[in-house]
Each structure stands twice: as C-alpha cells, then as structure tokens.
C-alpha cells in the first residue's frame, strides 16, 4: 500500500523524504543511546530523542494529535519522571554509571533482539498488505467522539488505572521515608 | 512517479521493528531497574508506531489506531510511575538498583 504523488511536486517530495530520514535517524540513534549509554542520564536523554523522532513519524502519518500527545506525555512527563527517579535513587557522590552487564547477558540480549528482528522483519517484508477502503476519516473530532461513546468504558478504566497508579506510587514512595524532625 | 520513502507502510514498520529489537536487547541485557524501564518504553513506542502506521495505511476506520495509541500512552505513563516509585523504594531498602542482587522478599 503506497501513496502516489503528482510529478510536479517532486522537489517537495525529496525534501520531505530527507526530513523523514532525519526523524528516522533521531528515533534509531536515540534508541541506540538509550540501550547502550554508560550513564543513566545519557540513556534517558537518548530515550527522549528517540521519542521526539517517533513523534515526527506520527506527523508524517497524518496524526498530529498523537504527535502532540507523544511530546507532551512521553517526553514531557515520562522522561522527566525518570530523571527524577535517577536522581532520587542514586546519591550524587556515586558516579552514575550503569553497571556492566556480563558477557552472557549481552550475548543473550543480542540473540533475542536479532531473532525478533529477523522473524518480524521477514514477516513485514514478505506480507502483501491490502488496504481496506476508508470508511471513517479519523479526524480529531471523530477520535474524541469514539473516546466518549464506543470506547467510553476503556477510557474510564484507563482513568481508574492512572488514579490507582498515582495513589500507589505516592504511598510506595512515602513509606520508609525518614522524618526530618521539623 | 515513484512514491516517496515516507509513502510506504514498510518504512514505518521497519523503524518500529528496529525500536522493538533495541528495546528487547536492552530489556534482556541491562541489569538495572531504570534501564529496563527505558527499554520497555522503547518497546511500547514501537507498538504505538505500528498501530498508527497500520491505522493510516490499511484500516477502514481511521480512529481505531489513534485511540489505541492514546491508551498505550496512558498505560505507559501509569507503568512508569509505579516502576519508578518501586525503584526508589528498593534503592532505599537495599542500597542497589540491580535487579539481580535483590533476591529476597524480606530483609
């Protein structure tokens, strides 16, 4: 399944392709840093870079709202809270080094990742994808209507899960905290 | 004319596949809690990218993939909050965040 373009737009297509490859590079290079960095803070920065790259790909897919939410939730909230946890869970005196993994673990990780990549990659490239004719255009308004009608139960359930997660993490993090004596 | 790179479904799928494989590699090979959480976030992102790519190119109802990706983001945020507070508590109690060294339920 592919989109086709008017030939007179060729220059713009090339420019758009270059920007697309830039976002792909951000996503993949950030991912490599996220799993390979020696310091935890660098890994979080790599994760944020990768998430920004994926947000760019969401824009190319025509889902601008998802791209905005990606920046807002992932880069804005999740990455920042990971940074907080990194600073809380390790004293600043200790060098923030990720401990070295043994060669066995590295080999196991490499094997699992390569296996998944080969199996899924051959599946992706071998399949002839068939597009269905579009029935619902997928504007933001329709997504919002779906959230409040067809997916209302799931929406409420996710809200509940988030509430439980917030309360649970506050309870967990407060326990065992030394009184400051003030 | 030849469609552009960003006009192929496969290019998005391959990017998502690479992110997924990277996340899997990190999840298996990294020893720390927070490093594992970062890898899980990469995997969830690959899933979200796949959902939106299939949604845009193939699905008849183009709201489904977007809705699911929003749900994935919400769940990822909840999971990150829980996981990080557990990491902080474990660090306070055991003075380490290495998953392998924490083998007792009670100290």
Interface residues (C-beta under 8 A of the other chain):
Chain A: X1 X2 X3 X4 X5 X7 X10 X13 X14 X16 X17 X20 X21 X24 X27 X28 X31 X32 X34 X35 X40 X43 X44 X47 X50 X51 X54 X57 X58 X60 X61 X62 X63 X65 X66 X69 X70 X73 X74 X77 X78 X81 X82 X84 X85 X86 X88 X89 X90 X98 X99 X101 X105 X106 X108 X109 X110 X112 X113 X114 X116 X117 X120 X121 X124 X125 X129 X130 X131 X132 X133 X134 X135 X136 X137 X138 X142 X143 X146 X147 X151 X154 X158 X161 X162 X164 X165 X166 X168 X169 X170 X172 X173 X175 X176 X177
Chain B: X1 X3 X4 X5 X6 X7 X8 X9 X10 X11 X12 X13 X14 X15 X17 X18 X19 X20 X21 X22 X23 X24 X25 X26 X27 X28 X29 X30 X31 X32 X34 X35 X37 X38 X39 X41 X42 X45 X48 X49 X52 X53 X55 X56 X57 X58 X59 X60 X61 X62 X63 X64 X66 X67 X69 X70 X71 X73 X74 X75 X76 X77 X78 X79 X80 X81 X82 X84 X85 X86 X87 X88 X89 X91 X92 X93 X97 X98
